[in-house]
């Protein structure tokens, strides 16, 4: 099955030369040349396949794929790991510990340059926190692990961070554990603190662990409580608008647990965790693909 989905990824990546990040089909143009880019409409998601080279006998949770689809951060029983691949058609290499982060940690989310990483932990303060860590270059260990105190309001735990990878200025997270309110916080620059956060407009009810498309017009998240979580998605016309009614993703297995969704910047690969039949037995990492039609 691993070979099958890698061949499908290759076909998907070659199906459209220029990709529109939103799920809707929109034609764009080059202002300098007047060259109109072809509109891209995403096809349906493929049958999810386990990432067999990263399977363990333990729970593999909280996967976050980098925008280019080459590096995956996740946790094995609440210890952070990372693995990379040379291209989108190749398997991931061996998993390695995320150096510099110890203790109970999960849901890692890196910036695009992989010099900032956000994750959740209950090891540093009296609450569950979103923690920010940094490094000077991608060969160095992470350091300066600092809880974002401004996100904890009224002593309510926070978790499941997602940082916008391109600029690192917008942080989505969950207030309340194990499920709660999806929140969003911003900062003026990467050297400024994040605000206390506000609920994500249009997404009501108890949900957790949001991830977004590259243009922030499509949101992905989970709803429900383990062992019966499902993945949902919603969209909005502009960042200033609320999200519309969310719908369940077709990758769900309603007889299993589905969680921790993330997506590549081109919108062609969707990563998540599930304990469905076909994996190693506990929560395993899965990927689904789609083509630009």
ChimeraX attribute file (.defattr): number of C-alpha atoms within 10 A of each C-alpha:
attribute: neighborCount
match mode: 1-to-1
recipient: residues
	/A:1	11
	/A:2	12
	/A:3	12
	/A:4	9
	/A:5	20
	/A:6	18
	/A:7	13
	/A:8	17
	/A:9	23
	/A:10	16
	/A:11	16
	/A:12	19
	/A:13	20
	/A:14	12
	/A:15	15
	/A:16	17
	/A:17	10
	/A:18	15
	/A:19	22
	/A:20	23
	/A:21	22
	/A:22	23
	/A:23	16
	/A:24	15
	/A:25	16
	/A:26	14
	/A:27	12
	/A:28	15
	/A:29	12
	/A:30	9
	/A:31	8
	/A:32	6
	/A:33	7
	/A:34	9
	/A:35	10
	/A:36	11
	/A:37	15
	/A:38	16
	/A:39	18
	/A:40	23
	/A:41	19
	/A:42	21
	/A:43	14
	/A:44	15
	/A:45	17
	/A:46	18
	/A:47	14
	/A:48	21
	/A:49	20
	/A:50	24
	/A:51	18
	/A:52	17
	/A:53	13
	/A:54	16
	/A:55	20
	/A:56	16
	/A:57	12
	/A:58	13
	/A:59	20
	/A:60	27
	/A:61	27
	/A:62	30
	/A:63	29
	/A:64	27
	/A:65	27
	/A:66	22
	/A:67	23
	/A:68	13
	/A:69	22
	/A:70	18
	/A:71	20
	/A:72	23
	/A:73	25
	/A:74	29
	/A:75	22
	/A:76	21
	/A:77	15
	/A:78	19
	/A:79	18
	/A:80	28
	/A:81	21
	/A:82	21
	/A:83	19
	/A:84	19
	/A:85	15
	/A:86	12
	/A:87	13
	/A:88	17
	/A:89	17
	/A:90	15
	/A:91	19
	/A:92	20
	/A:93	14
	/A:94	12
	/A:95	17
	/A:96	12
	/A:97	16
	/A:98	18
	/A:99	14
	/A:100	15
	/A:101	18
	/A:102	14
	/A:103	12
	/A:104	15
	/A:105	23
	/A:106	27
	/A:107	25
	/A:108	29
	/A:109	30
	/A:110	27
	/A:111	19
	/A:112	17
	/A:113	14
	/A:114	16
	/A:115	16
	/A:116	22
	/A:117	24
	/A:118	25
	/A:119	27
	/A:120	25
	/A:121	23
	/A:122	19
	/A:123	14
	/A:124	14
	/A:125	10
	/A:126	9
	/A:127	16
	/A:128	21
	/A:129	28
	/A:130	29
	/A:131	23
	/A:132	21
	/A:133	19
	/A:134	20
	/A:135	16
	/A:136	12
	/A:137	12
	/A:138	12
	/A:139	9
	/A:140	12
	/A:141	14
	/A:142	20
	/A:143	16
	/A:144	12
	/A:145	17
	/A:146	14
	/A:147	23
	/A:148	18
	/A:149	18
	/A:150	14
	/A:151	25
	/A:152	20
	/A:153	12
	/A:154	6
	/A:155	12
	/A:156	14
	/A:157	22
	/A:158	31
	/A:159	30
	/A:160	27
	/A:161	30
	/A:162	28
	/A:163	27
	/A:164	22
	/A:165	21
	/A:166	14
	/A:167	12
	/A:168	20
	/A:169	19
	/A:170	21
	/A:171	22
	/A:172	25
	/A:173	28
	/A:174	27
	/A:175	29
	/A:176	19
	/A:177	17
	/A:178	15
	/A:179	21
	/A:180	22
	/A:181	21
	/A:182	28
	/A:183	23
	/A:184	24
	/A:185	20
	/A:186	19
	/A:187	14
	/A:188	12
	/A:189	12
	/A:190	13
	/A:191	8
	/A:192	10
	/A:193	15
	/A:194	20
	/A:195	17
	/A:196	15
	/A:197	20
	/A:198	15
	/A:199	16
	/A:200	19
	/A:201	14
	/A:202	15
	/A:203	20
	/A:204	14
	/A:205	11
	/A:206	18
	/A:207	25
	/A:208	32
	/A:209	28
	/A:210	28
	/A:211	27
	/A:212	26
	/A:213	21
	/A:214	20
	/A:215	15
	/A:216	17
	/A:217	21
	/A:218	23
	/A:219	23
	/A:220	24
	/A:221	25
	/A:222	23
	/A:223	20
	/A:224	18
	/A:225	17
	/A:226	13
	/A:227	13
	/A:228	14
	/A:229	23
	/A:230	26
	/A:231	28
	/A:232	22
	/A:233	20
	/A:234	21
	/A:235	24
	/A:236	18
	/A:237	14
	/A:238	12
	/A:239	12
	/A:240	9
	/A:241	12
	/A:242	16
	/A:243	21
	/A:244	16
	/A:245	13
	/A:246	18
	/A:247	12
	/A:248	15
	/A:249	17
	/A:250	15
	/A:251	21
	/A:252	20
	/A:253	18
	/A:254	13
	/A:255	13
	/A:256	16
	/A:257	21
	/A:258	28
	/A:259	31
	/A:260	27
	/A:261	27
	/A:262	30
	/A:263	27
	/A:264	20
	/A:265	22
	/A:266	18
	/A:267	23
	/A:268	21
	/A:269	23
	/A:270	22
	/A:271	25
	/A:272	27
	/A:273	24
	/A:274	29
	/A:275	22
	/A:276	20
	/A:277	12
	/A:278	12
	/A:279	19
	/A:280	17
	/A:281	15
	/A:282	19
	/A:283	25
	/A:284	27
	/A:285	30
	/A:286	26
	/A:287	23
	/A:288	21
	/A:289	26
	/A:290	21
	/A:291	23
	/A:292	23
	/A:293	13
